[in-house]
Amino acid sequence: MSEGFVEGGRVVVVAGPLVGQESTIKKVNRRKRAALVELSICGRRVEVELGLELMKRNRERVQMQASA
């Protein structure tokens, strides 16, 4: 099943050295299949470009917002 990634969406990194990190999508480049995401590393906000295959949508947060 494909996942839609939209700007402002919350994602979790599922592969690589940043696995488990939650981040917010700042910009999606569908041609490059990558997204610019903002995450916290050592207490600092950092923007990083990640491949879409390295992340998945954070469904827990989406479910919590839908039930509220």
Predicted model as a PDB file, atoms N, CA, C, CB and O in Angstrom, pLDDT in the B-factor column:
MODEL        1                                                                  
ATOM      1  N   MET A   1       0.852  -1.175   0.000  1.00 37.00           N  
ATOM      2  CA  MET A   1       0.000   0.000   0.000  1.00 37.00           C  
ATOM      3  C   MET A   1       0.896   1.236   0.000  1.00 37.00           C  
ATOM      4  CB  MET A   1      -0.968   0.000   1.227  1.00 37.00           C  
ATOM      5  O   MET A   1       1.889   1.278   0.726  1.00 37.00           O  
ATOM      6  N   SER A   2       0.557   2.237  -0.802  1.00 51.00           N  
ATOM      7  CA  SER A   2       1.380   3.434  -0.850  1.00 51.00           C  
ATOM      8  C   SER A   2       0.958   4.393   0.253  1.00 51.00           C  
ATOM      9  CB  SER A   2       1.279   4.113  -2.229  1.00 51.00           C  
ATOM     10  O   SER A   2      -0.194   4.407   0.686  1.00 51.00           O  
ATOM     11  N   GLU A   3       1.909   5.182   0.689  1.00 66.00           N  
ATOM     12  CA  GLU A   3       1.636   6.172   1.727  1.00 66.00           C  
ATOM     13  C   GLU A   3       1.778   7.552   1.127  1.00 66.00           C  
ATOM     14  CB  GLU A   3       2.586   5.998   2.943  1.00 66.00           C  
ATOM     15  O   GLU A   3       2.702   7.803   0.354  1.00 66.00           O  
ATOM     16  N   GLY A   4       0.869   8.454   1.474  1.00 82.00           N  
ATOM     17  CA  GLY A   4       0.962   9.823   1.009  1.00 82.00           C  
ATOM     18  C   GLY A   4       1.726  10.667   2.009  1.00 82.00           C  
ATOM     19  O   GLY A   4       1.423  10.658   3.203  1.00 82.00           O  
ATOM     20  N   PHE A   5       2.706  11.387   1.526  1.00 89.00           N  
ATOM     21  CA  PHE A   5       3.485  12.277   2.375  1.00 89.00           C  
ATOM     22  C   PHE A   5       3.138  13.708   1.994  1.00 89.00           C  
ATOM     23  CB  PHE A   5       5.022  12.008   2.234  1.00 89.00           C  
ATOM     24  O   PHE A   5       3.241  14.085   0.827  1.00 89.00           O  
ATOM     25  N   VAL A   6       2.727  14.505   2.974  1.00 90.00           N  
ATOM     26  CA  VAL A   6       2.347  15.892   2.723  1.00 90.00           C  
ATOM     27  C   VAL A   6       3.138  16.814   3.639  1.00 90.00           C  
ATOM     28  CB  VAL A   6       0.829  16.094   2.930  1.00 90.00           C  
ATOM     29  O   VAL A   6       3.550  16.425   4.731  1.00 90.00           O  
ATOM     30  N   GLU A   7       3.340  18.032   3.178  1.00 92.00           N  
ATOM     31  CA  GLU A   7       4.054  19.019   3.982  1.00 92.00           C  
ATOM     32  C   GLU A   7       3.310  19.254   5.291  1.00 92.00           C  
ATOM     33  CB  GLU A   7       4.220  20.345   3.205  1.00 92.00           C  
ATOM     34  O   GLU A   7       2.086  19.383   5.304  1.00 92.00           O  
ATOM     35  N   GLY A   8       4.045  19.309   6.373  1.00 92.00           N  
ATOM     36  CA  GLY A   8       3.456  19.484   7.689  1.00 92.00           C  
ATOM     37  C   GLY A   8       3.108  18.174   8.372  1.00 92.00           C  
ATOM     38  O   GLY A   8       2.759  18.165   9.553  1.00 92.00           O  
ATOM     39  N   GLY A   9       3.198  17.058   7.638  1.00 93.00           N  
ATOM     40  CA  GLY A   9       2.882  15.755   8.203  1.00 93.00           C  
ATOM     41  C   GLY A   9       3.980  15.250   9.120  1.00 93.00           C  
ATOM     42  O   GLY A   9       5.146  15.618   8.972  1.00 93.00           O  
ATOM     43  N   ARG A  10       3.602  14.409  10.062  1.00 94.00           N  
ATOM     44  CA  ARG A  10       4.558  13.819  10.999  1.00 94.00           C  
ATOM     45  C   ARG A  10       4.946  12.434  10.487  1.00 94.00           C  
ATOM     46  CB  ARG A  10       3.960  13.736  12.447  1.00 94.00           C  
ATOM     47  O   ARG A  10       4.090  11.658  10.063  1.00 94.00           O  
ATOM     48  N   VAL A  11       6.249  12.131  10.530  1.00 95.00           N  
ATOM     49  CA  VAL A  11       6.757  10.837  10.082  1.00 95.00           C  
ATOM     50  C   VAL A  11       7.755  10.300  11.100  1.00 95.00           C  
ATOM     51  CB  VAL A  11       7.415  10.955   8.683  1.00 95.00           C  
ATOM     52  O   VAL A  11       8.253  11.027  11.959  1.00 95.00           O  
ATOM     53  N   VAL A  12       8.031   8.995  10.976  1.00 95.00           N  
ATOM     54  CA  VAL A  12       9.038   8.326  11.794  1.00 95.00           C  
ATOM     55  C   VAL A  12      10.038   7.693  10.839  1.00 95.00           C  
ATOM     56  CB  VAL A  12       8.395   7.253  12.755  1.00 95.00           C  
ATOM     57  O   VAL A  12       9.648   7.061   9.858  1.00 95.00           O  
ATOM     58  N   VAL A  13      11.330   7.860  11.121  1.00 94.00           N  
ATOM     59  CA  VAL A  13      12.376   7.251  10.312  1.00 94.00           C  
ATOM     60  C   VAL A  13      12.433   5.762  10.649  1.00 94.00           C  
ATOM     61  CB  VAL A  13      13.761   7.943  10.559  1.00 94.00           C  
ATOM     62  O   VAL A  13      12.509   5.389  11.819  1.00 94.00           O  
ATOM     63  N   VAL A  14      12.396   4.903   9.604  1.00 94.00           N  
ATOM     64  CA  VAL A  14      12.339   3.457   9.830  1.00 94.00           C  
ATOM     65  C   VAL A  14      13.609   2.727   9.416  1.00 94.00           C  
ATOM     66  CB  VAL A  14      11.175   2.877   9.088  1.00 94.00           C  
ATOM     67  O   VAL A  14      13.711   1.517   9.618  1.00 94.00           O  
ATOM     68  N   ALA A  15      14.584   3.435   8.842  1.00 94.00           N  
ATOM     69  CA  ALA A  15      15.833   2.794   8.427  1.00 94.00           C  
ATOM     70  C   ALA A  15      16.963   3.805   8.495  1.00 94.00           C  
ATOM     71  CB  ALA A  15      15.714   2.207   6.997  1.00 94.00           C  
ATOM     72  O   ALA A  15      16.743   5.014   8.426  1.00 94.00           O  
ATOM     73  N   GLY A  16      18.179   3.284   8.632  1.00 92.00           N  
ATOM     74  CA  GLY A  16      19.353   4.149   8.663  1.00 92.00           C  
ATOM     75  C   GLY A  16      19.730   4.565  10.072  1.00 92.00           C  
ATOM     76  O   GLY A  16      19.139   4.087  11.040  1.00 92.00           O  
ATOM     77  N   PRO A  17      20.711   5.452  10.197  1.00 92.00           N  
ATOM     78  CA  PRO A  17      21.212   5.834  11.515  1.00 92.00           C  
ATOM     79  C   PRO A  17      20.227   6.668  12.336  1.00 92.00           C  
ATOM     80  CB  PRO A  17      22.485   6.597  11.357  1.00 92.00           C  
ATOM     81  O   PRO A  17      20.411   6.808  13.545  1.00 92.00           O  
ATOM     82  N   LEU A  18      19.201   7.216  11.717  1.00 92.00           N  
ATOM     83  CA  LEU A  18      18.221   8.042  12.441  1.00 92.00           C  
ATOM     84  C   LEU A  18      16.943   7.266  12.777  1.00 92.00           C  
ATOM     85  CB  LEU A  18      17.867   9.279  11.612  1.00 92.00           C  
ATOM     86  O   LEU A  18      15.918   7.869  13.094  1.00 92.00           O  
ATOM     87  N   VAL A  19      16.999   5.940  12.707  1.00 93.00           N  
ATOM     88  CA  VAL A  19      15.813   5.116  12.932  1.00 93.00           C  
ATOM     89  C   VAL A  19      15.159   5.463  14.276  1.00 93.00           C  
ATOM     90  CB  VAL A  19      16.183   3.617  12.887  1.00 93.00           C  
ATOM     91  O   VAL A  19      15.837   5.611  15.292  1.00 93.00           O  
ATOM     92  N   GLY A  20      13.837   5.588  14.256  1.00 93.00           N  
ATOM     93  CA  GLY A  20      13.074   5.894  15.459  1.00 93.00           C  
ATOM     94  C   GLY A  20      12.832   7.379  15.676  1.00 93.00           C  
ATOM     95  O   GLY A  20      11.999   7.747  16.504  1.00 93.00           O  
ATOM     96  N   GLN A  21      13.532   8.234  14.960  1.00 93.00           N  
ATOM     97  CA  GLN A  21      13.368   9.680  15.114  1.00 93.00           C  
ATOM     98  C   GLN A  21      12.040  10.129  14.510  1.00 93.00           C  
ATOM     99  CB  GLN A  21      14.542  10.436  14.453  1.00 93.00           C  
ATOM    100  O   GLN A  21      11.696   9.736  13.395  1.00 93.00           O  
ATOM    101  N   GLU A  22      11.307  10.940  15.239  1.00 94.00           N  
ATOM    102  CA  GLU A  22      10.089  11.556  14.709  1.00 94.00           C  
ATOM    103  C   GLU A  22      10.469  12.886  14.095  1.00 94.00           C  
ATOM    104  CB  GLU A  22       9.001  11.741  15.820  1.00 94.00           C  
ATOM    105  O   GLU A  22      11.331  13.595  14.614  1.00 94.00           O  
ATOM    106  N   SER A  23       9.823  13.227  12.983  1.00 94.00           N  
ATOM    107  CA  SER A  23      10.137  14.491  12.331  1.00 94.00           C  
ATOM    108  C   SER A  23       8.912  15.048  11.637  1.00 94.00           C  
ATOM    109  CB  SER A  23      11.276  14.317  11.333  1.00 94.00           C  
ATOM    110  O   SER A  23       7.903  14.361  11.481  1.00 94.00           O  
ATOM    111  N   THR A  24       9.012  16.303  11.222  1.00 94.00           N  
ATOM    112  CA  THR A  24       7.948  16.995  10.505  1.00 94.00           C  
ATOM    113  C   THR A  24       8.418  17.261   9.084  1.00 94.00           C  
ATOM    114  CB  THR A  24       7.551  18.321  11.221  1.00 94.00           C  
ATOM    115  O   THR A  24       9.537  17.733   8.877  1.00 94.00           O  
ATOM    116  N   ILE A  25       7.578  16.965   8.110  1.00 96.00           N  
ATOM    117  CA  ILE A  25       7.930  17.198   6.711  1.00 96.00           C  
ATOM    118  C   ILE A  25       7.812  18.679   6.394  1.00 96.00           C  
ATOM    119  CB  ILE A  25       7.029  16.368   5.768  1.00 96.00           C  
ATOM    120  O   ILE A  25       6.768  19.292   6.618  1.00 96.00           O  
ATOM    121  N   LYS A  26       8.890  19.246   5.872  1.00 97.00           N  
ATOM    122  CA  LYS A  26       8.909  20.644   5.464  1.00 97.00           C  
ATOM    123  C   LYS A  26       8.593  20.788   3.976  1.00 97.00           C  
ATOM    124  CB  LYS A  26      10.269  21.269   5.778  1.00 97.00           C  
ATOM    125  O   LYS A  26       7.883  21.712   3.579  1.00 97.00           O  
ATOM    126  N   LYS A  27       9.117  19.878   3.153  1.00 96.00           N  
ATOM    127  CA  LYS A  27       8.918  19.946   1.709  1.00 96.00           C  
ATOM    128  C   LYS A  27       9.080  18.554   1.119  1.00 96.00           C  
ATOM    129  CB  LYS A  27       9.912  20.942   1.052  1.00 96.00           C  
ATOM    130  O   LYS A  27       9.941  17.792   1.558  1.00 96.00           O  
ATOM    131  N   VAL A  28       8.255  18.214   0.122  1.00 95.00           N  
ATOM    132  CA  VAL A  28       8.322  16.911  -0.531  1.00 95.00           C  
ATOM    133  C   VAL A  28       8.753  17.117  -1.980  1.00 95.00           C  
ATOM    134  CB  VAL A  28       6.948  16.169  -0.454  1.00 95.00           C  
ATOM    135  O   VAL A  28       8.204  17.965  -2.684  1.00 95.00           O  
ATOM    136  N   ASN A  29       9.744  16.335  -2.422  1.00 95.00           N  
ATOM    137  CA  ASN A  29      10.191  16.344  -3.810  1.00 95.00           C  
ATOM    138  C   ASN A  29       9.853  14.978  -4.389  1.00 95.00           C  
ATOM    139  CB  ASN A  29      11.735  16.663  -3.931  1.00 95.00           C  
ATOM    140  O   ASN A  29      10.625  14.029  -4.253  1.00 95.00           O  
ATOM    141  N   ARG A  30       8.707  14.885  -5.031  1.00 92.00           N  
ATOM    142  CA  ARG A  30       8.242  13.592  -5.542  1.00 92.00           C  
ATOM    143  C   ARG A  30       9.132  13.073  -6.671  1.00 92.00           C  
ATOM    144  CB  ARG A  30       6.801  13.709  -6.033  1.00 92.00           C  
ATOM    145  O   ARG A  30       9.285  11.861  -6.820  1.00 92.00           O  
ATOM    146  N   ARG A  31       9.714  13.958  -7.461  1.00 95.00           N  
ATOM    147  CA  ARG A  31      10.592  13.533  -8.555  1.00 95.00           C  
ATOM    148  C   ARG A  31      11.824  12.800  -8.007  1.00 95.00           C  
ATOM    149  CB  ARG A  31      11.028  14.753  -9.404  1.00 95.00           C  
ATOM    150  O   ARG A  31      12.224  11.767  -8.544  1.00 95.00           O  
ATOM    151  N   LYS A  32      12.415  13.331  -6.948  1.00 95.00           N  
ATOM    152  CA  LYS A  32      13.583  12.699  -6.334  1.00 95.00           C  
ATOM    153  C   LYS A  32      13.198  11.643  -5.304  1.00 95.00           C  
ATOM    154  CB  LYS A  32      14.456  13.749  -5.682  1.00 95.00           C  
ATOM    155  O   LYS A  32      14.068  10.963  -4.760  1.00 95.00           O  
ATOM    156  N   ARG A  33      11.899  11.499  -5.033  1.00 94.00           N  
ATOM    157  CA  ARG A  33      11.392  10.586  -4.006  1.00 94.00           C  
ATOM    158  C   ARG A  33      12.084  10.856  -2.672  1.00 94.00           C  
ATOM    159  CB  ARG A  33      11.601   9.114  -4.433  1.00 94.00           C  
ATOM    160  O   ARG A  33      12.564   9.940  -2.004  1.00 94.00           O  
ATOM    161  N   ALA A  34      12.123  12.149  -2.299  1.00 95.00           N  
ATOM    162  CA  ALA A  34      12.776  12.569  -1.064  1.00 95.00           C  
ATOM    163  C   ALA A  34      11.951  13.667  -0.402  1.00 95.00           C  
ATOM    164  CB  ALA A  34      14.221  13.059  -1.340  1.00 95.00           C  
ATOM    165  O   ALA A  34      11.086  14.279  -1.028  1.00 95.00           O  
ATOM    166  N   ALA A  35      12.230  13.899   0.849  1.00 96.00           N  
ATOM    167  CA  ALA A  35      11.545  14.960   1.587  1.00 96.00           C  
ATOM    168  C   ALA A  35      12.548  15.668   2.488  1.00 96.00           C  
ATOM    169  CB  ALA A  35      10.361  14.389   2.422  1.00 96.00           C  
ATOM    170  O   ALA A  35      13.465  15.052   3.031  1.00 96.00           O  
ATOM    171  N   LEU A  36      12.355  16.961   2.633  1.00 97.00           N  
ATOM    172  CA  LEU A  36      13.127  17.748   3.586  1.00 97.00           C  
ATOM    173  C   LEU A  36      12.351  17.692   4.894  1.00 97.00           C  
ATOM    174  CB  LEU A  36      13.354  19.244   3.090  1.00 97.00           C  
ATOM    175  O   LEU A  36      11.205  18.134   4.960  1.00 97.00           O  
ATOM    176  N   VAL A  37      12.969  17.155   5.923  1.00 96.00           N  
ATOM    177  CA  VAL A  37      12.302  16.997   7.207  1.00 96.00           C  
ATOM    178  C   VAL A  37      13.076  17.738   8.287  1.00 96.00           C  
ATOM    179  CB  VAL A  37      12.157  15.508   7.571  1.00 96.00           C  
ATOM    180  O   VAL A  37      14.287  17.930   8.185  1.00 96.00           O  
ATOM    181  N   GLU A  38      12.350  18.151   9.325  1.00 96.00           N  
ATOM    182  CA  GLU A  38      12.975  18.812  10.469  1.00 96.00           C  
ATOM    183  C   GLU A  38      12.905  17.868  11.652  1.00 96.00           C  
ATOM    184  CB  GLU A  38      12.283  20.176  10.795  1.00 96.00           C  
ATOM    185  O   GLU A  38      11.832  17.393  12.023  1.00 96.00           O  
ATOM    186  N   LEU A  39      14.066  17.600  12.243  1.00 93.00           N  
ATOM    187  CA  LEU A  39      14.092  16.738  13.417  1.00 93.00           C  
ATOM    188  C   LEU A  39      15.044  17.302  14.453  1.00 93.00           C  
ATOM    189  CB  LEU A  39      14.497  15.308  13.038  1.00 93.00           C  
ATOM    190  O   LEU A  39      15.808  18.226  14.174  1.00 93.00           O  
ATOM    191  N   SER A  40      14.993  16.745  15.636  1.00 93.00           N  
ATOM    192  CA  SER A  40      15.812  17.228  16.744  1.00 93.00           C  
ATOM    193  C   SER A  40      16.983  16.274  16.960  1.00 93.00           C  
ATOM    194  CB  SER A  40      14.967  17.365  18.043  1.00 93.00           C  
ATOM    195  O   SER A  40      16.797  15.084  17.211  1.00 93.00           O  
ATOM    196  N   ILE A  41      18.197  16.825  16.855  1.00 91.00           N  
ATOM    197  CA  ILE A  41      19.408  16.049  17.108  1.00 91.00           C  
ATOM    198  C   ILE A  41      20.217  16.807  18.159  1.00 91.00           C  
ATOM    199  CB  ILE A  41      20.245  15.820  15.783  1.00 91.00           C  
ATOM    200  O   ILE A  41      20.602  17.956  17.945  1.00 91.00           O  
ATOM    201  N   CYS A  42      20.468  16.162  19.285  1.00 93.00           N  
ATOM    202  CA  CYS A  42      21.234  16.775  20.386  1.00 93.00           C  
ATOM    203  C   CYS A  42      20.618  18.096  20.826  1.00 93.00           C  
ATOM    204  CB  CYS A  42      22.694  17.000  19.964  1.00 93.00           C  
ATOM    205  O   CYS A  42      21.338  19.043  21.144  1.00 93.00           O  
ATOM    206  N   GLY A  43      19.297  18.163  20.847  1.00 93.00           N  
ATOM    207  CA  GLY A  43      18.606  19.358  21.314  1.00 93.00           C  
ATOM    208  C   GLY A  43      18.496  20.480  20.295  1.00 93.00           C  
ATOM    209  O   GLY A  43      17.961  21.542  20.611  1.00 93.00           O  
ATOM    210  N   ARG A  44      18.987  20.270  19.088  1.00 95.00           N  
ATOM    211  CA  ARG A  44      18.910  21.289  18.039  1.00 95.00           C  
ATOM    212  C   ARG A  44      17.976  20.835  16.934  1.00 95.00           C  
ATOM    213  CB  ARG A  44      20.305  21.591  17.467  1.00 95.00           C  
ATOM    214  O   ARG A  44      17.909  19.648  16.614  1.00 95.00           O  
ATOM    215  N   ARG A  45      17.254  21.787  16.350  1.00 95.00           N  
ATOM    216  CA  ARG A  45      16.402  21.504  15.195  1.00 95.00           C  
ATOM    217  C   ARG A  45      17.271  21.510  13.950  1.00 95.00           C  
ATOM    218  CB  ARG A  45      15.237  22.542  15.072  1.00 95.00           C  
ATOM    219  O   ARG A  45      17.969  22.488  13.681  1.00 95.00           O  
ATOM    220  N   VAL A  46      17.229  20.414  13.184  1.00 95.00           N  
ATOM    221  CA  VAL A  46      18.053  20.257  11.997  1.00 95.00           C  
ATOM    222  C   VAL A  46      17.156  19.841  10.831  1.00 95.00           C  
ATOM    223  CB  VAL A  46      19.188  19.213  12.234  1.00 95.00           C  
ATOM    224  O   VAL A  46      16.282  18.989  10.992  1.00 95.00           O  
ATOM    225  N   GLU A  47      17.375  20.446   9.650  1.00 96.00           N  
ATOM    226  CA  GLU A  47      16.657  20.033   8.447  1.00 96.00           C  
ATOM    227  C   GLU A  47      17.534  19.061   7.675  1.00 96.00           C  
ATOM    228  CB  GLU A  47      16.270  21.262   7.564  1.00 96.00           C  
ATOM    229  O   GLU A  47      18.705  19.340   7.414  1.00 96.00           O  
ATOM    230  N   VAL A  48      16.956  17.907   7.306  1.00 95.00           N  
ATOM    231  CA  VAL A  48      17.681  16.835   6.641  1.00 95.00           C  
ATOM    232  C   VAL A  48      16.836  16.344   5.466  1.00 95.00           C  
ATOM    233  CB  VAL A  48      18.006  15.667   7.633  1.00 95.00           C  
ATOM    234  O   VAL A  48      15.614  16.249   5.576  1.00 95.00           O  
ATOM    235  N   GLU A  49      17.486  16.035   4.342  1.00 96.00           N  
ATOM    236  CA  GLU A  49      16.765  15.447   3.216  1.00 96.00           C  
ATOM    237  C   GLU A  49      16.863  13.926   3.330  1.00 96.00           C  
ATOM    238  CB  GLU A  49      17.339  15.953   1.841  1.00 96.00           C  
ATOM    239  O   GLU A  49      17.959  13.369   3.400  1.00 96.00           O  
ATOM    240  N   LEU A  50      15.708  13.265   3.348  1.00 95.00           N  
ATOM    241  CA  LEU A  50      15.640  11.808   3.465  1.00 95.00           C  
ATOM    242  C   LEU A  50      14.826  11.233   2.324  1.00 95.00           C  
ATOM    243  CB  LEU A  50      15.034  11.391   4.817  1.00 95.00           C  
ATOM    244  O   LEU A  50      13.889  11.867   1.838  1.00 95.00           O  
ATOM    245  N   GLY A  51      15.182  10.037   1.897  1.00 95.00           N  
ATOM    246  CA  GLY A  51      14.392   9.327   0.906  1.00 95.00           C  
ATOM    247  C   GLY A  51      13.062   8.904   1.500  1.00 95.00           C  
ATOM    248  O   GLY A  51      12.986   8.552   2.677  1.00 95.00           O  
ATOM    249  N   LEU A  52      12.012   8.937   0.688  1.00 93.00           N  
ATOM    250  CA  LEU A  52      10.678   8.581   1.183  1.00 93.00           C  
ATOM    251  C   LEU A  52      10.612   7.138   1.672  1.00 93.00           C  
ATOM    252  CB  LEU A  52       9.642   8.799   0.092  1.00 93.00           C  
ATOM    253  O   LEU A  52       9.795   6.813   2.533  1.00 93.00           O  
ATOM    254  N   GLU A  53      11.466   6.269   1.128  1.00 94.00           N  
ATOM    255  CA  GLU A  53      11.450   4.867   1.549  1.00 94.00           C  
ATOM    256  C   GLU A  53      12.040   4.681   2.949  1.00 94.00           C  
ATOM    257  CB  GLU A  53      12.220   4.014   0.548  1.00 94.00           C  
ATOM    258  O   GLU A  53      11.905   3.605   3.532  1.00 94.00           O  
ATOM    259  N   LEU A  54      12.687   5.706   3.493  1.00 94.00           N  
ATOM    260  CA  LEU A  54      13.290   5.618   4.827  1.00 94.00           C  
ATOM    261  C   LEU A  54      12.354   6.062   5.940  1.00 94.00           C  
ATOM    262  CB  LEU A  54      14.540   6.447   4.875  1.00 94.00           C  
ATOM    263  O   LEU A  54      12.735   6.055   7.111  1.00 94.00           O  
ATOM    264  N   MET A  55      11.129   6.449   5.587  1.00 93.00           N  
ATOM    265  CA  MET A  55      10.206   6.948   6.606  1.00 93.00           C  
ATOM    266  C   MET A  55       8.802   6.411   6.374  1.00 93.00           C  
ATOM    267  CB  MET A  55      10.190   8.479   6.613  1.00 93.00           C  
ATOM    268  O   MET A  55       8.456   5.949   5.287  1.00 93.00           O  
ATOM    269  N   LYS A  56       8.006   6.489   7.436  1.00 93.00           N  
ATOM    270  CA  LYS A  56       6.590   6.155   7.324  1.00 93.00           C  
ATOM    271  C   LYS A  56       5.798   7.163   8.133  1.00 93.00           C  
ATOM    272  CB  LYS A  56       6.306   4.700   7.809  1.00 93.00           C  
ATOM    273  O   LYS A  56       6.318   7.788   9.058  1.00 93.00           O  
ATOM    274  N   ARG A  57       4.539   7.311   7.774  1.00 91.00           N  
ATOM    275  CA  ARG A  57       3.690   8.258   8.497  1.00 91.00           C  
ATOM    276  C   ARG A  57       3.506   7.807   9.930  1.00 91.00           C  
ATOM    277  CB  ARG A  57       2.324   8.409   7.807  1.00 91.00           C  
ATOM    278  O   ARG A  57       3.434   6.613  10.222  1.00 91.00           O  
ATOM    279  N   ASN A  58       3.433   8.775  10.812  1.00 86.00           N  
ATOM    280  CA  ASN A  58       3.218   8.484  12.236  1.00 86.00           C  
ATOM    281  C   ASN A  58       1.719   8.341  12.462  1.00 86.00           C  
ATOM    282  CB  ASN A  58       3.826   9.612  13.159  1.00 86.00           C  
ATOM    283  O   ASN A  58       1.034   9.324  12.744  1.00 86.00           O  
ATOM    284  N   ARG A  59       1.218   7.142  12.340  1.00 74.00           N  
ATOM    285  CA  ARG A  59      -0.220   6.884  12.422  1.00 74.00           C  
ATOM    286  C   ARG A  59      -0.766   7.058  13.836  1.00 74.00           C  
ATOM    287  CB  ARG A  59      -0.522   5.485  11.934  1.00 74.00           C  
ATOM    288  O   ARG A  59      -1.943   7.382  13.996  1.00 74.00           O  
ATOM    289  N   GLU A  60       0.054   6.854  14.863  1.00 62.00           N  
ATOM    290  CA  GLU A  60      -0.416   7.009  16.241  1.00 62.00           C  
ATOM    291  C   GLU A  60      -0.925   8.413  16.468  1.00 62.00           C  
ATOM    292  CB  GLU A  60       0.699   6.683  17.241  1.00 62.00           C  
ATOM    293  O   GLU A  60      -1.999   8.604  17.038  1.00 62.00           O  
ATOM    294  N   ARG A  61      -0.157   9.404  16.024  1.00 48.00           N  
ATOM    295  CA  ARG A  61      -0.540  10.794  16.217  1.00 48.00           C  
ATOM    296  C   ARG A  61      -1.795  11.113  15.400  1.00 48.00           C  
ATOM    297  CB  ARG A  61       0.619  11.734  15.821  1.00 48.00           C  
ATOM    298  O   ARG A  61      -2.669  11.845  15.864  1.00 48.00           O  
ATOM    299  N   VAL A  62      -1.885  10.557  14.174  1.00 42.00           N  
ATOM    300  CA  VAL A  62      -3.050  10.799  13.326  1.00 42.00           C  
ATOM    301  C   VAL A  62      -4.297  10.221  13.992  1.00 42.00           C  
ATOM    302  CB  VAL A  62      -2.846  10.180  11.916  1.00 42.00           C  
ATOM    303  O   VAL A  62      -5.352  10.855  13.993  1.00 42.00           O  
ATOM    304  N   GLN A  63      -4.177   9.013  14.561  1.00 44.00           N  
ATOM    305  CA  GLN A  63      -5.322   8.383  15.226  1.00 44.00           C  
ATOM    306  C   GLN A  63      -5.744   9.174  16.458  1.00 44.00           C  
ATOM    307  CB  GLN A  63      -4.986   6.938  15.620  1.00 44.00           C  
ATOM    308  O   GLN A  63      -6.939   9.304  16.725  1.00 44.00           O  
ATOM    309  N   MET A  64      -4.778   9.707  17.217  1.00 40.00           N  
ATOM    310  CA  MET A  64      -5.105  10.482  18.412  1.00 40.00           C  
ATOM    311  C   MET A  64      -5.854  11.762  18.033  1.00 40.00           C  
ATOM    312  CB  MET A  64      -3.824  10.825  19.200  1.00 40.00           C  
ATOM    313  O   MET A  64      -6.799  12.141  18.724  1.00 40.00           O  
ATOM    314  N   GLN A  65      -5.451  12.432  16.952  1.00 42.00           N  
ATOM    315  CA  GLN A  65      -6.108  13.656  16.524  1.00 42.00           C  
ATOM    316  C   GLN A  65      -7.508  13.364  16.016  1.00 42.00           C  
ATOM    317  CB  GLN A  65      -5.288  14.354  15.445  1.00 42.00           C  
ATOM    318  O   GLN A  65      -8.418  14.164  16.232  1.00 42.00           O  
ATOM    319  N   ALA A  66      -7.702  12.224  15.339  1.00 44.00           N  
ATOM    320  CA  ALA A  66      -9.011  11.875  14.800  1.00 44.00           C  
ATOM    321  C   ALA A  66     -10.008  11.570  15.909  1.00 44.00           C  
ATOM    322  CB  ALA A  66      -8.894  10.683  13.866  1.00 44.00           C  
ATOM    323  O   ALA A  66     -11.195  11.865  15.769  1.00 44.00           O  
ATOM    324  N   SER A  67      -9.546  10.989  17.000  1.00 46.00           N  
ATOM    325  CA  SER A  67     -10.455  10.631  18.089  1.00 46.00           C  
ATOM    326  C   SER A  67     -10.780  11.816  18.990  1.00 46.00           C  
ATOM    327  CB  SER A  67      -9.856   9.516  18.916  1.00 46.00           C  
ATOM    328  O   SER A  67     -11.730  11.748  19.770  1.00 46.00           O  
ATOM    329  N   ALA A  68     -10.025  12.882  18.901  1.00 47.00           N  
ATOM    330  CA  ALA A  68     -10.255  14.054  19.770  1.00 47.00           C  
ATOM    331  C   ALA A  68     -11.400  14.907  19.282  1.00 47.00           C  
ATOM    332  CB  ALA A  68      -9.001  14.903  19.860  1.00 47.00           C  
ATOM    333  O   ALA A  68     -11.720  15.923  19.898  1.00 47.00           O  
TER     334      ALA A  68                                                      
ENDMDL                                                                          
END                                                                             
